[in-house]
Amino acid sequence: MNPIPFKYLETYEVTSLAQLLSMTSIIDEATKTFKVGDQTFKEGDYISLDGSTGYVYGTAVKTVPAKISGHFERFMGWADATRKLEVRTNADTPKDAAQAVEFGAQGIGLVRTEHMFFEANRIKAVREMIVSKTVAQRKKALAKLLPMQQGDFEAIYEVMKGLPVTIRYLDPPLHEFLPTSSYDVAQLATEMNIELSELRSVIASLHEFNPMMGHRGCRLAITYPEIAEMQTEAVIQAAINVNKKHPEYNIHPEIMIPLVGDKNELKYVKDIVVKKAEEVMEANGVKIEYKVGTMIEIPRAALLADEIAEEAEFFSFGTNDLTQMTFGFSRDDVGNFLNDYYDKKIYEQDPFARLDQHGVGKLVKMAADLGRKTRPDIKLGICGEHGGDPSSIDFCHRVGLTYVSCSPFRVPIARLAAAQAAMC
């Protein structure tokens, strides 16, 4: 099998397959075909890209799932025996969770519940909730989401078989669930049987100049407590159901409240969680253990971590947002100028790829120390993308975190890096 004779290009120079093809082939948009040499490909044909060599093959190349076995498995066993840090994964689906377990993950450090809301069969109910004018209307829409969210959690619990699962409550601003183009807005108004002007008014009211620092995270639960109530019922009922089916799993959910910057914010939402959890357990005639913690992603939370630990049973450092807020950089825009910083020797590396230990790391260490001062047994983890970076993992080991959490395919790297950190 010979590769199509595309010129090898550095990955960063290619932003899309269309760009790659246009450099060395003839593309006919009308017929939806492209031609390379004497080969013509039409829409629906398979091509395969080898990310290691840059070769593109004009056929479907058979693949096998990656797995840890043989000598590598034995070597990783030695690494596991050496490391002190637990390694968890960031996973929002049973498939991702299963893959992470296959690679040796010891739990889930981050389930992003909003990813479940975007699915086609539930986005309408989310939008109904957003345009609701009363609490009763909002609860009616949330009632449609409850069985879906509960089913999601049950499926993840089943895969994890009693390993810890940390579930982050709804985090992004509500406008992200609504369309932006005029056509899509008009379509949605028709589907939801509301006046177009009314929907436009709702969308306008949700507009924020800086959504990253706007009405999101715990702020949503403070404004709309019924959202946190629904998610709590889903989390606890799912755990009860799976525990009944598999008593050996003994599931203890970990509920994470995002974007907290003050103890009183966390207490308000935690009180909602505890009240609803007690109601669900009483209705089922059972008791299960669960934890309520928070994501440390605002510098103020790191500075006041001793106070926040009075309410939080665990901290998970969301280093993506903590880096953005500490640097004052937008993660989406920093690429426009960061190369200038490298060229002029201001920064040596991308702070979103490798943890800034000098600045952001100081906040992490401070929060960890303050949290342990108030609650000596507090669990401390990291669930940003830095959780899969070896140098960042070494830092996490040195400041005494409990675990790192990363994407499923970075779990082996994290396991090895944690062992190396323990040996240094």
C-alpha positions as CSV (number, residue, x, y, z in Angstrom):
1,M,0.0,0.0,0.0
2,N,1.7,3.2,-1.2
3,P,0.9,6.6,0.3
4,I,-0.7,9.3,-1.8
5,P,2.3,11.5,-2.8
6,F,1.5,14.5,-0.7
7,K,4.4,16.6,0.3
8,Y,5.2,16.2,4.0
9,L,4.2,19.3,5.9
10,E,4.8,20.3,9.5
11,T,1.7,19.8,11.5
12,Y,1.4,23.4,12.6
13,E,1.4,24.6,9.0
14,V,-1.8,22.7,8.2
15,T,-5.0,23.9,9.7
16,S,-7.4,21.6,7.8
17,L,-7.5,18.7,5.4
18,A,-8.9,21.0,2.7
19,Q,-5.8,23.2,3.0
20,L,-3.6,20.1,2.8
21,L,-5.3,18.9,-0.3
22,S,-5.4,22.2,-2.1
23,M,-1.6,22.4,-1.9
24,T,-1.0,19.3,-4.0
25,S,-4.2,18.2,-5.7
26,I,-7.1,19.3,-7.9
27,I,-10.4,19.9,-6.0
28,D,-13.7,20.1,-7.8
29,E,-16.2,21.5,-5.3
30,A,-19.2,21.1,-7.7
31,T,-18.7,17.4,-8.0
32,K,-17.3,17.0,-4.5
33,T,-14.2,15.3,-5.7
34,F,-10.5,15.8,-5.6
35,K,-7.8,14.3,-7.8
36,V,-4.2,13.4,-6.9
37,G,-2.1,12.1,-9.8
38,D,-4.3,9.5,-11.5
39,Q,-6.5,8.9,-8.4
40,T,-9.9,10.5,-8.0
41,F,-11.7,10.6,-4.7
42,K,-15.3,11.4,-4.2
43,E,-17.3,12.4,-1.1
44,G,-17.7,9.3,1.1
45,D,-14.5,7.7,0.1
46,Y,-12.1,6.7,2.8
47,I,-8.6,8.2,3.2
48,S,-6.3,7.6,6.2
49,L,-3.8,10.0,7.7
50,D,-0.7,8.8,9.5
51,G,0.0,11.4,12.2
52,S,3.6,10.1,12.7
53,T,4.9,10.3,9.1
54,G,2.5,12.8,7.5
55,Y,1.5,10.3,4.9
56,V,-2.0,10.2,3.6
57,Y,-3.3,6.9,2.2
58,G,-6.1,6.6,-0.3
59,T,-8.0,3.8,1.5
60,A,-9.2,2.8,4.9
61,V,-6.2,1.5,6.9
62,K,-7.1,-1.2,9.4
63,T,-6.4,-0.2,13.0
64,V,-6.4,-1.9,16.3
65,P,-7.3,-0.3,19.7
66,A,-4.3,0.8,21.6
67,K,-3.7,-1.2,24.8
68,I,-1.1,-1.8,27.4
69,S,0.3,-5.3,27.3
70,G,3.4,-7.5,27.4
71,H,6.7,-5.9,28.5
72,F,5.1,-2.5,28.5
73,E,2.4,-3.6,30.9
74,R,5.1,-5.1,33.2
75,F,7.1,-1.9,33.1
76,M,4.0,0.2,33.9
77,G,3.4,-2.1,36.8
78,W,6.8,-1.1,38.2
79,A,5.9,2.6,37.7
80,D,2.6,2.1,39.6
81,A,4.4,0.6,42.5
82,T,6.7,3.6,42.6
83,R,4.4,6.6,42.2
84,K,2.6,8.3,45.0
85,L,0.1,10.3,42.9
86,E,-3.1,8.7,41.8
87,V,-3.9,9.1,38.1
88,R,-7.5,9.8,37.1
89,T,-9.1,10.8,33.8
90,N,-11.3,13.5,32.4
91,A,-14.2,11.6,30.8
92,D,-17.8,12.5,29.9
93,T,-18.9,9.3,28.3
94,P,-18.8,5.6,29.2
95,K,-16.7,5.0,26.1
96,D,-14.0,7.4,27.3
97,A,-14.2,6.2,30.8
98,A,-13.7,2.6,29.7
99,Q,-10.7,3.5,27.6
100,A,-9.1,5.3,30.5
101,V,-9.6,2.3,32.8
102,E,-8.0,0.1,30.1
103,F,-5.0,2.5,30.3
104,G,-4.9,2.3,34.1
105,A,-6.9,5.2,35.3
106,Q,-7.9,5.0,39.0
107,G,-11.1,7.1,38.7
108,I,-12.6,10.1,36.9
109,G,-11.4,13.5,38.1
110,L,-13.7,15.5,35.9
111,V,-17.1,14.7,34.3
112,R,-18.2,17.8,32.4
113,T,-22.0,17.6,32.6
114,E,-22.6,20.4,30.1
115,H,-21.2,18.1,27.3
116,M,-24.2,15.9,27.9
117,F,-26.6,18.8,27.4
118,F,-25.5,19.5,23.9
119,E,-26.7,16.2,22.5
120,A,-29.4,16.5,19.8
121,N,-32.0,14.6,21.8
122,R,-31.8,16.9,24.8
123,I,-30.7,20.4,23.6
124,K,-34.3,21.3,23.0
125,A,-35.2,20.7,26.7
126,V,-32.1,22.8,27.7
127,R,-33.3,25.6,25.5
128,E,-36.8,25.4,27.0
129,M,-35.2,25.7,30.4
130,I,-33.3,28.8,29.3
131,V,-36.3,30.7,27.8
132,S,-38.5,29.8,30.8
133,K,-40.0,32.8,32.6
134,T,-40.9,31.1,35.8
135,V,-39.4,28.6,38.2
136,A,-42.3,26.2,37.4
137,Q,-41.6,26.4,33.7
138,R,-37.9,25.9,34.3
139,K,-38.5,22.8,36.5
140,K,-40.8,21.4,33.9
141,A,-38.0,21.6,31.3
142,L,-35.4,20.2,33.8
143,A,-37.7,17.3,34.5
144,K,-37.2,16.2,30.9
145,L,-33.4,16.3,31.3
146,L,-33.4,14.5,34.6
147,P,-33.8,10.9,33.3
148,M,-31.2,11.6,30.6
149,Q,-28.7,12.9,33.0
150,Q,-29.4,10.1,35.5
151,G,-28.9,7.6,32.7
152,D,-25.6,9.2,31.8
153,F,-24.3,8.9,35.4
154,E,-25.5,5.3,35.8
155,A,-23.6,4.3,32.6
156,I,-20.4,5.9,33.8
157,Y,-20.8,4.4,37.3
158,E,-21.2,1.0,35.7
159,V,-18.0,1.3,33.8
160,M,-16.0,2.6,36.7
161,K,-17.1,-0.2,39.0
162,G,-16.7,1.7,42.3
163,L,-13.7,3.8,41.3
164,P,-14.1,7.5,42.4
165,V,-16.1,9.7,40.0
166,T,-16.0,13.5,40.3
167,I,-18.9,15.2,38.6
168,R,-18.7,18.9,37.8
169,Y,-22.0,20.7,37.8
170,L,-23.1,22.9,34.9
171,D,-20.3,25.4,34.1
172,P,-20.7,27.4,30.8
173,P,-22.9,30.4,30.4
174,L,-26.4,29.7,29.1
175,H,-25.9,31.6,25.8
176,E,-23.7,28.8,24.6
177,F,-26.7,26.5,24.3
178,L,-28.5,28.9,22.0
179,P,-28.1,29.5,18.2
180,T,-26.4,32.6,16.8
181,S,-27.4,32.9,13.1
182,S,-30.6,34.6,12.2
183,Y,-31.8,31.5,10.4
184,D,-31.2,29.2,13.3
185,V,-32.8,31.6,15.7
186,A,-35.9,31.8,13.5
187,Q,-36.0,27.9,13.3
188,L,-35.7,27.6,17.0
189,A,-38.5,30.1,17.6
190,T,-40.8,28.0,15.3
191,E,-39.8,24.7,17.0
192,M,-40.4,26.1,20.5
193,N,-43.6,27.9,19.4
194,I,-42.6,31.3,20.8
195,E,-42.4,34.7,19.2
196,L,-39.2,35.4,17.3
197,S,-38.9,38.8,19.0
198,E,-39.2,37.1,22.4
199,L,-36.4,34.6,21.6
200,R,-34.2,37.4,20.3
201,S,-34.8,39.3,23.5
202,V,-33.7,36.3,25.6
203,I,-30.6,35.8,23.5
204,A,-29.8,39.6,23.8
205,S,-30.3,39.4,27.6
206,L,-27.8,36.6,27.9
207,H,-25.1,38.4,25.9
208,E,-21.9,39.0,27.9
209,F,-18.9,41.0,26.9
210,N,-16.6,38.5,28.7
211,P,-18.5,35.2,29.2
212,M,-15.5,33.5,30.7
213,M,-15.9,35.8,33.7
214,G,-19.6,36.1,33.5
215,H,-22.8,34.3,34.5
216,R,-21.5,30.7,34.7
217,G,-20.4,28.0,37.2
218,C,-21.8,28.3,40.7
219,R,-23.4,31.6,39.7
220,L,-25.9,29.7,37.6
221,A,-26.9,27.6,40.6
222,I,-27.2,30.7,42.7
223,T,-29.6,32.3,40.2
224,Y,-31.3,29.1,39.2
225,P,-31.1,26.7,42.2
226,E,-33.4,24.2,40.4
227,I,-30.5,23.4,38.0
228,A,-28.4,22.2,40.9
229,E,-31.4,20.3,42.4
230,M,-31.9,18.4,39.2
231,Q,-28.3,17.5,38.8
232,T,-28.1,16.4,42.5
233,E,-31.1,14.1,42.1
234,A,-29.5,12.6,39.0
235,V,-26.2,12.0,40.7
236,I,-27.6,10.5,43.9
237,Q,-30.4,8.5,42.3
238,A,-28.0,7.0,39.7
239,A,-25.6,6.0,42.5
240,I,-28.4,4.4,44.5
241,N,-29.6,2.4,41.4
242,V,-26.2,1.1,40.5
243,N,-25.4,0.2,44.1
244,K,-28.6,-1.8,44.3
245,K,-27.6,-3.6,41.1
246,H,-23.9,-4.0,42.1
247,P,-23.6,-3.7,45.9
248,E,-19.9,-4.5,45.5
249,Y,-19.3,-1.2,43.8
250,N,-20.2,0.9,46.8
251,I,-20.3,4.1,44.8
252,H,-19.6,7.4,46.6
253,P,-20.1,10.3,44.2
254,E,-17.9,13.4,44.4
255,I,-19.9,16.5,43.5
256,M,-17.8,19.5,42.3
257,I,-19.2,23.0,42.3
258,P,-17.3,25.1,39.7
259,L,-16.0,28.7,39.7
260,V,-16.3,29.4,43.4
261,G,-14.5,32.5,44.7
262,D,-16.0,32.8,48.1
263,K,-17.0,30.4,51.0
264,N,-20.5,31.8,51.0
265,E,-21.0,30.9,47.3
266,L,-20.0,27.3,48.0
267,K,-22.1,27.1,51.1
268,Y,-25.2,28.3,49.3
269,V,-25.0,25.7,46.6
270,K,-23.8,23.0,48.9
271,D,-26.9,23.5,51.1
272,I,-29.0,23.0,48.0
273,V,-27.1,19.8,47.1
274,V,-27.3,18.4,50.7
275,K,-31.0,19.1,51.0
276,K,-31.9,17.4,47.7
277,A,-29.5,14.5,48.3
278,E,-31.1,13.8,51.7
279,E,-34.6,13.9,50.1
280,V,-33.6,11.4,47.4
281,M,-31.9,9.1,49.9
282,E,-34.9,9.3,52.3
283,A,-37.3,8.5,49.4
284,N,-35.3,5.4,48.6
285,G,-34.8,4.4,52.2
286,V,-31.0,4.2,51.9
287,K,-28.0,6.2,52.8
288,I,-24.9,6.6,50.7
289,E,-21.7,8.5,51.2
290,Y,-20.9,11.4,48.9
291,K,-18.6,14.4,48.9
292,V,-19.1,18.0,47.9
293,G,-16.1,20.0,46.8
294,T,-15.1,22.7,44.5
295,M,-12.9,23.6,41.6
296,I,-10.2,26.2,42.4
297,E,-9.9,28.2,39.2
298,I,-10.3,31.8,40.4
299,P,-7.2,33.4,42.1
300,R,-9.4,34.7,45.0
301,A,-10.3,31.1,45.8
302,A,-6.7,30.1,46.1
303,L,-6.0,33.1,48.4
304,L,-9.0,32.2,50.6
305,A,-8.6,28.4,50.3
306,D,-8.5,28.0,54.1
307,E,-12.0,29.5,54.4
308,I,-13.4,27.6,51.4
309,A,-12.1,24.4,52.9
310,E,-14.5,24.8,55.8
311,E,-17.2,23.8,53.3
312,A,-15.3,21.9,50.6
313,E,-14.3,18.3,51.2
314,F,-12.0,18.3,48.2
315,F,-10.3,20.8,45.8
316,S,-9.8,20.2,42.2
317,F,-7.5,22.7,40.5
318,G,-9.0,23.8,37.2
319,T,-5.6,25.0,35.9
320,N,-7.0,26.0,32.4
321,D,-9.1,28.8,33.8
322,L,-6.8,29.5,36.7
323,T,-4.0,30.2,34.2
324,Q,-6.3,32.4,32.1
325,M,-7.4,34.5,35.1
326,T,-3.9,34.7,36.6
327,F,-2.2,35.8,33.4
328,G,-5.1,37.8,32.2
329,F,-4.8,35.9,28.9
330,S,-7.7,34.5,26.8
331,R,-6.9,31.0,26.0
332,D,-8.7,31.4,22.6
333,D,-6.7,34.5,21.6
334,V,-3.3,34.1,23.1
335,G,-2.0,32.2,20.1
336,N,-2.1,35.5,18.1
337,F,0.8,37.0,20.1
338,L,2.4,34.3,22.2
339,N,5.1,33.5,19.5
340,D,6.3,37.1,19.9
341,Y,6.9,36.4,23.6
342,Y,8.9,33.3,22.7
343,D,11.0,35.2,20.1
344,K,11.8,38.0,22.5
345,K,12.6,35.6,25.4
346,I,9.8,36.8,27.6
347,Y,8.3,33.4,28.0
348,E,9.9,30.0,27.2
349,Q,6.7,28.0,26.9
350,D,3.0,28.0,26.5
351,P,1.5,28.4,30.0
352,F,-1.6,26.5,28.8
353,A,0.5,23.4,27.8
354,R,2.9,23.4,30.7
355,L,1.9,24.7,34.1
356,D,3.5,28.1,35.1
357,Q,5.0,26.9,38.3
358,H,6.4,30.3,39.2
359,G,3.1,32.1,39.2
360,V,0.1,29.9,38.8
361,G,1.9,27.1,40.7
362,K,2.5,29.4,43.6
363,L,-1.3,29.8,43.8
364,V,-1.8,26.1,43.6
365,K,0.7,25.4,46.4
366,M,-0.8,28.2,48.6
367,A,-4.3,26.8,48.2
368,A,-3.1,23.3,48.9
369,D,-1.3,24.4,52.1
370,L,-4.2,26.5,53.3
371,G,-6.8,23.8,52.5
372,R,-4.8,21.2,54.5
373,K,-4.5,23.6,57.4
374,T,-8.3,23.8,57.7
375,R,-9.1,20.2,56.6
376,P,-6.0,17.9,57.0
377,D,-7.6,15.1,55.1
378,I,-8.8,17.1,52.1
379,K,-8.4,15.5,48.7
380,L,-6.4,17.7,46.3
381,G,-6.4,17.1,42.5
382,I,-5.7,18.8,39.2
383,C,-8.0,18.4,36.2
384,G,-6.8,20.9,33.7
385,E,-4.9,19.9,30.6
386,H,-1.7,20.2,32.7
387,G,-2.7,16.9,34.4
388,G,-1.1,15.1,31.4
389,D,2.1,17.1,31.2
390,P,5.1,15.4,32.8
391,S,6.8,18.6,34.2
392,S,3.4,19.7,35.6
393,I,2.9,16.3,37.2
394,D,6.3,16.5,38.8
395,F,5.1,19.8,40.4
396,C,1.9,18.2,41.6
397,H,3.9,15.5,43.3
398,R,6.2,18.0,45.0
399,V,3.3,20.1,46.4
400,G,1.6,16.9,47.7
401,L,-1.6,16.7,45.6
402,T,-3.6,13.5,45.8
403,Y,-4.2,12.9,42.1
404,V,-3.8,14.3,38.6
405,S,-6.6,13.9,36.0
406,C,-6.0,14.0,32.2
407,S,-7.5,12.8,29.0
408,P,-7.8,9.0,28.5
409,F,-4.9,8.6,26.1
410,R,-2.5,10.6,28.3
411,V,-3.1,8.3,31.3
412,P,0.0,6.1,30.6
413,I,2.1,9.2,30.3
414,A,0.8,10.5,33.6
415,R,1.4,7.2,35.3
416,L,5.0,7.1,34.2
417,A,5.6,10.8,34.9
418,A,4.2,10.3,38.5
419,A,6.7,7.5,39.0
420,Q,9.6,9.5,37.7
421,A,8.6,12.4,40.1
422,A,8.6,10.0,43.1
423,M,12.1,8.7,42.2
424,C,13.7,12.2,41.9
